[in-house]
């Protein structure tokens, strides 16, 4: 016969097991997430930049005929986009000037969202959220930025 104490213990066991797993998940260092965010978002932009430079004439034609970015002529817009995608991605990968590197990419996402592909908001929201996180929280301790801050005696939160 099951007593009330045994019944309560039986119900409590799965809750304790879930709590243990949640505690383990919560103990994953934030710097791990920051590194993965940097690598993940950088890979998207780096790939796009490599495609642009691999076929430059096609890229300029795409900027002229499909993207039609306001204000900038297609050649300048294509050059700016490829430079930002490759340069900022490289900076994010190694974690150097990481917060600064997020700004041009956020600007590109906003431009693309507003003027080029407004229906691609779900992808832009994901990329923008990751970049906003990195802008506000930094690249983490697995980064050149962190090494520089330590060498200069700065303290990071």
Residue pairs with C-beta under 8 A, 6 or more apart in sequence:
2 10
29 141
30 137
30 140
31 140
31 141
31 142
32 140
32 142
33 140
34 133
34 134
34 137
34 138
34 139
34 140
34 142
34 143
35 95
35 139
35 140
35 142
35 143
37 130
37 133
37 134
38 92
38 93
38 95
38 98
38 134
38 139
38 140
38 143
39 92
39 93
40 130
41 92
41 105
41 127
41 130
41 131
41 134
42 88
42 89
42 90
42 92
42 93
43 89
44 127
45 84
45 85
45 86
45 88
45 89
45 105
46 85
46 86
46 89
46 90
46 93
48 85
49 81
49 82
49 83
49 84
49 85
49 86
49 89
50 86
51 59
52 59
52 78
52 81
52 82
52 85
53 59
53 82
53 86
56 78
59 78
59 82
60 74
60 75
60 78
61 74
62 78
63 69
63 74
63 75
63 77
63 78
63 81
64 74
66 116
67 74
67 77
67 115
67 116
68 115
68 116
69 77
69 111
69 115
69 116
70 115
72 80
81 108
84 104
84 105
84 108
85 105
85 108
87 101
88 101
88 102
88 104
88 105
91 97
91 98
91 100
91 101
92 98
92 101
92 102
92 134
92 139
94 143
94 144
95 139
95 140
95 142
95 143
95 144
95 145
95 146
96 143
96 144
96 145
97 145
98 134
98 138
98 139
98 143
98 145
99 134
99 135
99 138
99 139
99 145
102 131
102 132
102 134
102 135
103 135
105 127
105 131
106 128
106 131
106 132
106 135
109 124
109 127
109 128
109 131
110 128
112 120
112 124
113 120
113 121
113 124
138 145
138 156
139 145
139 146
140 146
141 156
146 156
149 155
149 156
